[in-house]
């Protein structure tokens, strides 16, 4: 089990940008696939983006393609999510995830106003 700590959430206007960061505390960060999920009240948690250990496979859900970019910094044991052109439908708590080990951060709130 790893400990994940997210930061960077906040309140932005539609069309604005935010960068989320996740700090990974544990072993073998470089071998873990890292992902960002989000969940709004009353909705299921959904995968937003994922990057594998070798960065050979990067996934984005269709709704964020072209707007969000996931990246990882092996020296800092962090994974970031750069979010551009934010829209109100992006409002959610964003969670960092690792696999393996499968671990979750506590989440960071992103709120996008019209």
ChimeraX attribute file (.defattr): number of C-alpha atoms within 10 A of each C-alpha:
attribute: neighborCount
match mode: 1-to-1
recipient: residues
	/A:1	13
	/A:2	19
	/A:3	19
	/A:4	21
	/A:5	19
	/A:6	24
	/A:7	19
	/A:8	16
	/A:9	18
	/A:10	14
	/A:11	14
	/A:12	18
	/A:13	14
	/A:14	17
	/A:15	14
	/A:16	14
	/A:17	17
	/A:18	18
	/A:19	16
	/A:20	22
	/A:21	23
	/A:22	26
	/A:23	19
	/A:24	24
	/A:25	14
	/A:26	12
	/A:27	14
	/A:28	13
	/A:29	25
	/A:30	16
	/A:31	15
	/A:32	18
	/A:33	20
	/A:34	29
	/A:35	26
	/A:36	27
	/A:37	18
	/A:38	22
	/A:39	19
	/A:40	16
	/A:41	9
	/A:42	6
	/A:43	9
	/A:44	9
	/A:45	15
	/A:46	14
	/A:47	18
	/A:48	22
	/A:49	23
	/A:50	24
	/A:51	21
	/A:52	19
	/A:53	17
	/A:54	11
	/A:55	13
	/A:56	7
	/A:57	10
	/A:58	17
	/A:59	15
	/A:60	19
	/A:61	12
	/A:62	9
	/A:63	11
	/A:64	16
	/A:65	12
	/A:66	11
	/A:67	13
	/A:68	20
	/A:69	18
	/A:70	22
	/A:71	19
	/A:72	20
	/A:73	12
	/A:74	13
	/A:75	8
	/A:76	10
	/A:77	16
	/A:78	19
	/A:79	26
	/A:80	22
	/A:81	23
	/A:82	16
	/A:83	19
	/A:84	17
	/A:85	15
	/A:86	23
	/A:87	17
	/A:88	15
	/A:89	13
	/A:90	20
	/A:91	20
	/A:92	21
	/A:93	18
	/A:94	28
	/A:95	26
	/A:96	31
	/A:97	29
	/A:98	25
	/A:99	17
	/A:100	15
	/A:101	17
	/A:102	13
	/A:103	16
	/A:104	20
	/A:105	20
	/A:106	15
	/A:107	22
	/A:108	21
	/A:109	20
	/A:110	21
	/A:111	19
	/A:112	20
	/A:113	15
	/A:114	10
